[in-house]
Amino acid sequence: MGSLPPPPQSFPTSTSPGPLISGHKTTLNFICPSETHLASSPLLQSLVALINHTFSTSHPPYLPSTLQRLTDADPKPLLDDLAGPETFTFLLTSASPIPGTNAGLPAPTNTTSNKDDGSSTPTILATCSARPYVPHPLPPKGDKGANFARRPLVPDPEEERWELKYLVTDPALHGQGLASSLLNLCEAEVKRRFELGRLQETEARVRPVAEAGAEGKGKGDVAVSEEGVKPKKLRLLLSTIAEMNQAFYERRGWKWTAENKVPIGELGSETGFRVVFMDKLI
C-alpha cells in the first residue's frame, strides 16, 4: 500500500488522492474547522457508525461489544469533542465499498450508486483528529467516564499543547499502516501550525523594529527583534487503553505519563484494563 500524501497547506476543507487499497481508489479529506464542516456533512452519521463499529469490534474483552463509544449513535458528543476553530480532521474515504469493510454499518441514506464515479456517499475507511488542549475539571468519582479523564495539566506559557482524538481505522484494514500514516499526518499538521505561529510571532516583533530603523528612529537590525522571542515547546497528548494501544504509540515516540486502573466488572469489563495518558514532544 502506498503512503498517504502530505497534508494540504491550507486550513479549509480540501482533498487529495489517497493510496490504492485492494484495487480501490481512496481520497484523503482534510476538514477544518471539523465541527463546522462535519455538522452539515452527509458523512457525519457514517463517521459515527464507523467509530461505534470499530469500538465494539476491537475492545472486547476489555469492554463489552454492546458498549457504544457514542451512545445511541448520537453525533453531538463527537461534534463537541471536535469543536473549536483550529480543530482539524483527516478522513480517508473510498468512493465505492471495499469488500470486508464497514461490516454491519448502516448504508448512507443518500447513497445512489456503488460505482467508483463519485455518485454515492463515500465509505469512510479511517480518521484522525487533533485539537488544542483545553483542561477540563475531572468528572465526579464514580462517574462512568472518570477513569478516562486526564487530570488537568498546569498551564505552561512556554508550551503549546494539542490533543489527539479519534484515531480510528476500519477493523478490516488493520495492519495496513493506515493508523500510522494518519498519526504522522496529524503530528505533521500540528507541527506546521506551531512553526507558522512562531514565524508570525517573530515577524510581529521584527516589523516595528525594522520600520523604526527604516524611518531613522532606531537601529533597524532584524536580529535585535528575535531576542524577545522565547523558545517554546510543542506537546501532543492522548489517552488510550494500555493493553490495546500503548505499545503502538511507544514505538512511535510517545511516552507514558500516568494511568488509571479500571477493575473487572466496571463498565462490563471481563478482564479489567488500564487507561494510560501519553504525550510526545515534537
C-alpha positions as CSV (number, residue, x, y, z in Angstrom):
1,M,0.0,0.0,0.0
2,G,1.3,3.4,-0.9
3,S,1.8,6.1,1.8
4,L,-0.6,8.8,2.3
5,P,0.2,12.2,0.7
6,P,1.4,15.1,2.8
7,P,-1.3,17.3,4.4
8,P,-2.6,20.2,2.4
9,Q,-1.1,23.6,3.3
10,S,-4.4,25.4,3.7
11,F,-6.9,25.4,6.5
12,P,-10.3,25.0,4.7
13,T,-11.6,21.6,3.6
14,S,-9.6,20.1,0.8
15,T,-9.0,16.7,-0.8
16,S,-6.1,14.8,-2.3
17,P,-5.6,11.3,-3.7
18,G,-5.0,8.6,-1.1
19,P,-3.4,5.2,-1.5
20,L,-4.8,2.4,-3.6
21,I,-6.4,-0.2,-1.3
22,S,-7.5,-3.6,-2.6
23,G,-7.6,-2.1,-6.1
24,H,-9.9,0.8,-4.9
25,K,-9.0,4.5,-5.2
26,T,-9.2,6.4,-2.0
27,T,-9.3,10.1,-1.1
28,L,-7.7,11.9,1.8
29,N,-10.1,14.6,3.1
30,F,-8.8,17.4,5.3
31,I,-11.5,19.2,7.3
32,C,-11.1,22.3,9.3
33,P,-12.8,23.5,11.4
34,S,-14.0,20.0,12.0
35,E,-17.3,20.7,13.8
36,T,-18.4,23.3,11.3
37,H,-18.0,21.1,8.2
38,L,-19.0,17.8,9.7
39,A,-22.2,19.1,11.3
40,S,-23.7,19.6,7.8
41,S,-21.9,16.7,6.1
42,P,-23.6,13.6,4.8
43,L,-20.5,11.7,6.1
44,L,-21.3,12.6,9.8
45,Q,-23.6,9.6,10.5
46,S,-21.3,7.2,8.7
47,L,-18.4,8.6,10.8
48,V,-20.3,8.0,14.0
49,A,-21.2,4.5,12.8
50,L,-17.6,3.7,11.9
51,I,-16.4,4.9,15.4
52,N,-19.0,2.8,17.2
53,H,-18.4,-0.3,15.0
54,T,-14.7,-0.2,15.5
55,F,-15.1,0.4,19.2
56,S,-17.4,-2.6,19.7
57,T,-15.4,-4.8,17.4
58,S,-11.9,-4.0,18.8
59,H,-12.4,-3.5,22.5
60,P,-13.6,-6.9,23.8
61,P,-12.8,-8.4,26.3
62,Y,-11.7,-5.1,27.9
63,L,-15.1,-3.6,27.2
64,P,-18.3,-5.4,26.0
65,S,-19.2,-5.4,22.4
66,T,-22.6,-3.9,23.3
67,L,-21.0,-0.7,24.7
68,Q,-21.0,2.1,22.2
69,R,-18.4,4.9,22.1
70,L,-21.1,7.3,21.0
71,T,-24.3,6.3,22.8
72,D,-27.3,5.8,20.6
73,A,-25.3,6.9,17.6
74,D,-25.7,10.5,18.8
75,P,-23.3,12.8,16.9
76,K,-23.4,15.6,19.4
77,P,-20.6,14.2,21.7
78,L,-18.4,13.8,18.6
79,L,-19.1,17.3,17.4
80,D,-18.5,18.7,20.9
81,D,-15.1,16.8,21.0
82,L,-14.2,18.4,17.7
83,A,-15.4,21.9,18.5
84,G,-13.1,24.9,18.0
85,P,-11.8,26.9,15.1
86,E,-8.4,25.2,15.0
87,T,-9.6,21.6,15.3
88,F,-9.0,19.5,12.2
89,T,-9.9,16.1,11.0
90,F,-8.4,13.7,8.3
91,L,-10.9,11.3,6.7
92,L,-9.7,8.6,4.4
93,T,-12.6,7.6,2.1
94,S,-13.4,5.3,-0.8
95,A,-16.0,6.1,-3.5
96,S,-17.0,2.5,-3.6
97,P,-17.3,-0.1,-0.8
98,I,-14.2,-2.2,-0.2
99,P,-15.1,-5.9,0.5
100,G,-15.0,-6.7,4.2
101,T,-15.0,-3.1,5.4
102,N,-17.8,-1.3,7.4
103,A,-19.4,-4.7,8.2
104,G,-22.7,-4.1,9.8
105,L,-22.7,-0.4,9.3
106,P,-25.9,1.3,8.0
107,A,-25.7,2.4,4.4
108,P,-25.7,6.2,4.0
109,T,-29.3,7.4,3.2
110,N,-28.2,9.3,0.1
111,T,-26.2,6.5,-1.5
112,T,-27.4,6.1,-5.0
113,S,-24.6,4.1,-6.6
114,N,-21.7,1.8,-5.7
115,K,-19.7,2.7,-8.8
116,D,-16.3,4.4,-8.3
117,D,-17.5,7.5,-10.0
118,G,-18.2,9.8,-7.1
119,S,-22.0,9.4,-7.4
120,S,-22.5,8.0,-3.9
121,T,-21.6,9.0,-0.4
122,P,-18.0,7.7,0.2
123,T,-17.2,4.9,2.5
124,I,-15.1,6.1,5.5
125,L,-12.1,3.9,6.0
126,A,-10.1,5.7,8.7
127,T,-10.0,9.0,10.6
128,C,-7.8,11.0,12.9
129,S,-8.4,14.5,14.5
130,A,-6.4,16.9,16.7
131,R,-7.4,20.0,18.7
132,P,-5.7,22.5,21.0
133,Y,-5.6,21.1,24.6
134,V,-8.2,22.6,26.9
135,P,-8.2,21.4,30.5
136,H,-11.5,20.2,31.9
137,P,-12.5,19.5,35.5
138,L,-12.3,15.9,36.5
139,P,-15.8,14.1,36.5
140,P,-17.2,13.2,39.9
141,K,-15.7,10.0,41.4
142,G,-17.8,7.1,40.3
143,D,-18.9,8.7,37.0
144,K,-18.6,6.1,34.2
145,G,-16.1,8.4,32.4
146,A,-14.0,9.3,35.4
147,N,-11.2,6.7,34.6
148,F,-10.9,8.1,31.1
149,A,-10.4,11.7,32.2
150,R,-7.0,13.3,32.3
151,R,-6.1,15.3,35.4
152,P,-5.9,18.9,34.2
153,L,-2.4,20.0,33.4
154,V,-0.8,23.0,35.0
155,P,-0.6,25.8,32.3
156,D,2.9,26.4,30.9
157,P,3.2,29.7,28.9
158,E,6.2,28.3,27.1
159,E,4.5,25.1,26.0
160,E,1.8,24.7,23.3
161,R,-0.4,21.6,23.8
162,W,-2.6,19.6,21.4
163,E,-4.8,16.5,21.9
164,L,-5.0,13.6,19.5
165,K,-8.6,12.5,19.1
166,Y,-10.4,9.6,17.4
167,L,-7.6,7.7,15.6
168,V,-9.9,5.0,14.1
169,T,-9.3,2.5,11.3
170,D,-11.9,0.1,9.9
171,P,-11.1,-3.2,11.6
172,A,-10.9,-5.0,8.2
173,L,-8.0,-2.7,7.3
174,H,-5.9,-3.1,10.5
175,G,-2.3,-3.9,9.9
176,Q,-2.0,-2.0,6.6
177,G,-0.3,1.1,8.1
178,L,-3.3,3.4,7.8
179,A,-3.3,4.4,11.5
180,S,0.4,5.1,11.4
181,S,0.0,7.2,8.3
182,L,-2.8,9.3,9.7
183,L,-1.0,9.7,13.0
184,N,2.0,11.0,11.1
185,L,-0.2,13.4,9.2
186,C,-1.8,14.8,12.4
187,E,1.6,15.3,14.0
188,A,2.9,17.0,10.9
189,E,-0.1,19.3,10.7
190,V,0.1,20.3,14.3
191,K,3.9,21.0,13.9
192,R,3.2,23.0,10.8
193,R,0.8,25.2,12.7
194,F,3.1,25.6,15.6
195,E,6.0,26.6,13.4
196,L,3.7,29.0,11.5
197,G,2.7,30.6,14.7
198,R,6.3,31.1,15.8
199,L,7.1,32.6,12.5
200,Q,4.2,35.0,12.7
201,E,5.2,35.9,16.3
202,T,8.8,36.6,15.1
203,E,7.5,38.8,12.2
204,A,5.3,40.7,14.6
205,R,8.3,41.6,16.7
206,V,10.6,42.2,13.8
207,R,8.3,44.6,11.9
208,P,8.2,47.5,14.4
209,V,11.9,47.4,14.9
210,A,12.7,47.2,11.2
211,E,10.2,50.0,10.4
212,A,11.7,52.2,13.1
213,G,15.1,51.7,11.7
214,A,13.9,52.5,8.2
215,E,12.5,55.8,9.4
216,G,15.7,56.6,11.2
217,K,14.1,56.3,14.6
218,G,16.3,53.5,15.8
219,K,18.5,50.6,14.7
220,G,16.6,48.5,12.2
221,D,18.5,45.3,12.9
222,V,16.3,42.2,12.5
223,A,18.5,40.2,14.9
224,V,17.5,42.5,17.8
225,S,13.9,41.6,17.5
226,E,14.5,37.9,17.9
227,E,16.0,38.3,21.4
228,G,12.5,38.8,22.8
229,V,11.1,35.6,21.2
230,K,11.2,32.9,23.9
231,P,11.7,29.3,22.7
232,K,8.5,27.2,23.1
233,K,7.8,23.5,23.2
234,L,5.1,21.6,21.4
235,R,3.5,18.7,23.2
236,L,0.9,16.3,21.9
237,L,-1.4,14.4,24.3
238,L,-3.6,11.3,24.1
239,S,-5.4,8.7,26.3
240,T,-5.9,5.1,25.3
241,I,-6.4,1.6,26.7
242,A,-2.9,0.3,27.5
243,E,-3.4,-3.3,26.7
244,M,-4.6,-2.4,23.2
245,N,-2.5,0.5,22.1
246,Q,0.3,1.6,24.4
247,A,2.9,-0.4,22.6
248,F,1.7,1.0,19.2
249,Y,2.3,4.6,20.4
250,E,5.5,3.9,22.3
251,R,7.0,2.6,19.0
252,R,6.2,6.0,17.5
253,G,7.9,8.1,20.2
254,W,5.0,8.6,22.7
255,K,5.8,8.4,26.4
256,W,3.6,7.1,29.3
257,T,2.8,9.9,31.8
258,A,0.0,8.5,34.1
259,E,-2.7,5.8,34.2
260,N,-6.0,4.9,35.8
261,K,-6.9,1.3,36.5
262,V,-10.4,0.0,35.6
263,P,-11.3,-3.1,37.6
264,I,-13.1,-6.2,36.4
265,G,-16.8,-5.6,36.2
266,E,-16.6,-1.9,35.8
267,L,-18.2,-0.8,32.5
268,G,-18.9,-4.5,31.9
269,S,-15.2,-5.3,31.5
270,E,-14.3,-9.1,31.7
271,T,-10.7,-8.5,32.4
272,G,-10.1,-5.0,33.8
273,F,-7.7,-2.7,32.0
274,R,-5.6,0.4,32.3
275,V,-6.3,3.8,30.8
276,V,-2.9,5.4,30.0
277,F,-2.2,9.0,29.4
278,M,0.7,9.6,27.0
279,D,2.4,12.6,25.4
280,K,5.0,13.4,22.8
281,L,7.3,16.4,22.4
282,I,7.7,17.4,18.8
